[in-house]
């Protein structure tokens, strides 16, 4: 247990930071490829694209398995992909090692926790309850709630306000350059996890700290906000 954190606002990315969603996202992708008569793709081939959205993943998957996808068919393929994912959203997705114990410790020490993701709000609102994680967070802010998304500072400030304000400070914790850019735009420290989905080396993203495991986070937050 760590001592009081004076109620900071800690804002977390979702995919690749809190939860390993790659198994179900790639499962949905392979379901579409199979339907289209294509070979399935391996996780290692497209895991780095998880944070880039369904359109990018479908385009890359089609290019890896044959002819490029017909642009005119993309909207229908995206709808089918999202529908499959929605119905199988927590089949294989799990919190990363150390995440839940750290969230419990942070809350017990007085921190307020929120989620800021570019995942559609509907899907974030399905995933977190399915994993029994909703109770950790004061606010869950996904794409579609505003007409802007990360890295726009306005979405960061919106989720912090929904959490009750910054208190003694706020921190953005994520796995990508978009998360770091969000923190910089909002004027708060950025923490990047080493195990996330970004294709770039985490040390090159410009974060204030890089962690291997969420177990490092409670003491790190104390240091960043000291």
N, C-alpha and C positions, 0 to 999 in steps of 0.2 A: 504494500500500500504506500502511496506517495502522499505527502502532506498537501494542504489546501493549495489549489491553483488559482484562487481568487476569481473563479467563474469565467475563465477565458472562453471564447467561441472557437471551437475547432471544427473546421469544415473539410469534409472528406470527399474525394472523388469515389466513384462506385466500382466500375469495371476495372480490374487490374490493380486496384488499391485495397478495397474492402473485400471484394468477392472475386474469385476466379470463375468468371462467366464463360470462358472460352469453350468448355466442353459443350454447353448447350447452344451457343452461337454457331459453333462449327457443326454441331449436329443438325441444326436447321439448314445450314448452308449445304451440307451433304445430302439432305433430304431433297432439296431442290435440284442439285446436280444429278442425283439418281433418277428423279422424275424426268429429267431432260436427256437421259441416256448417256450421261457423263460419268467418269470415274470419280470416286470421292477424293477429297484432298486430305492430306495429313495435317495435324495440328501445327507441326513445326513450320509448314509452308505459309500459313496465313495468320498465325497467332498474333503477329506484330501488327495486324490490321484491325484487331478487335475494336480499338477506339476510334476508328475512322468511319464507322457506320455501315449499314447494310448495302448501300449502293456500291461503295468501294470494294467491299468484300466480294460481292457478286461479280463485278467486273473482273477482278483479279482471279477469282476462281474459274471463271469461264475461260480466261486467257491461258490459265495453267492446264486446262483439261481439253483444249481443242480450239475451235474457232471463237473469236470474240463474240460477246453477246450482242444481239440486235438491240440498238438503243430504243426502238419502238416497243420492245417487249419488257424493258426494264421496270416500268411501273408495276406491271402485273407480277413480275418475278419478285419484286420487293414486297408486294402485298402478301404473296404466298410465303415468302421467307419469314416475314414478321408474324404471320398467322401461325406458322409451325412453331416458331420460337415462343410465342405467347402461350401456346398450349403445352409447352415442354420446358418452361422457363427455369425450373429448379431440379431437373432430373439429375444433372451432374454438377451444377454450380454449387460451390461451397465457400465459406469465408476462408481467407488465407490463414495459415498457421499464425497463432498469436494475436489475431485481430480481436476476437471476442473477449479474452481475458484483459487485454489492454483497454478496450472500451469500458469494461466494467470498472477497472481501476480508475480510469479518467473520470467517469461519472461519480464514483465514490469520493474522489478528491475535489469535486465541485465544478469540473469542466462541463460546459454545455456543448453538445455534439450535433452536427448537422451534415447532410449530404447535398453536394452540388455536382450534378452529372449532366452531360449532354445526351444521356440516354432519354428517350421519350418518357414523360412523366407517367404515362399509363404503365409502362413496363417496369419502371422503378417501383411503382406502387404495387405491382404484382410480385416482383422478385423479393423484396425485403420481408414482407409478411410470410412468404413461402419459406424463407429461411429463418423465420422467427427472430428477426433482427430489428424490427420497427421500433421496439420500445427503447432502444438506445438513443434515439434521435429526437431532438426538438423540432426539426424541420427537415423535409426531404424535397429538394427542388430539382426537377428534371426539365428537359427540353420541352418547350411548348407553353410553359407557364408565363413566359415573357416573350417579347419579339426579338430578344437578343439572347445569346448563350455565351458560355466560356469561350474566349478569355475576357469578355466584356466585364468590367468591374461592377457594373450595375447588378448583375445576377449574384455576384458574391455579396454585395451589400444587402441585397434583398433577402438572401437566406440568413445572413447574420441578424438582420432586423427581426425576421420571423422567429429567431432563436432568443430574442430579447435584447439584442444589441451586443456590442463587442466586449463589454465588461472591462477587464484589465488588459485586453488584447485579443487578437484573432490570429489564426494560423491556417494556411491552406495545405492539405496533405493529399498528394496525388502521385501519378506515375508517368506524367508526360510533360512535354514542353508547353502544352496548352494550360496545364495546371500551374506551372511556374509563371507563365505569362499572366494568368488570372491573378495570382498573388502579387505580382509586380504592379499590375494595373490598380489593384486595390490598396497597395502600400502595406502589405503584411508579409511576414516570413513565409517561405515555401519549403516544404519537406517533400522529398521524392523517395518512393520505395524502390529498392533495387530489383525486385522480382516482377515488376509490372510488365505491361505489353509494349512499351515504347521501343522502337528499333534502335534508337540512339543510346549510347552509353549514359547511364543516369548522371554520372559525374560531369557530363558536358552540358547539362540542361540549365545550369545556373541557379540551382536551388541553394538555400542556406544550409541544408543538411541532406544527406542520403542515408537511409536506414535499410538494414537487411531484414528486419523483423519488427512487427508492431510492438514487441516487448520493449524496444528501445524508446518508444515514443513518450511515455509519461515523464521520464527524467529529461528528455530532450525539450519538451514543451516548457518545462520549468526554466531551462537554460535560455531558450529563445525569447521568453517573455520576462526574463529577470530585469 
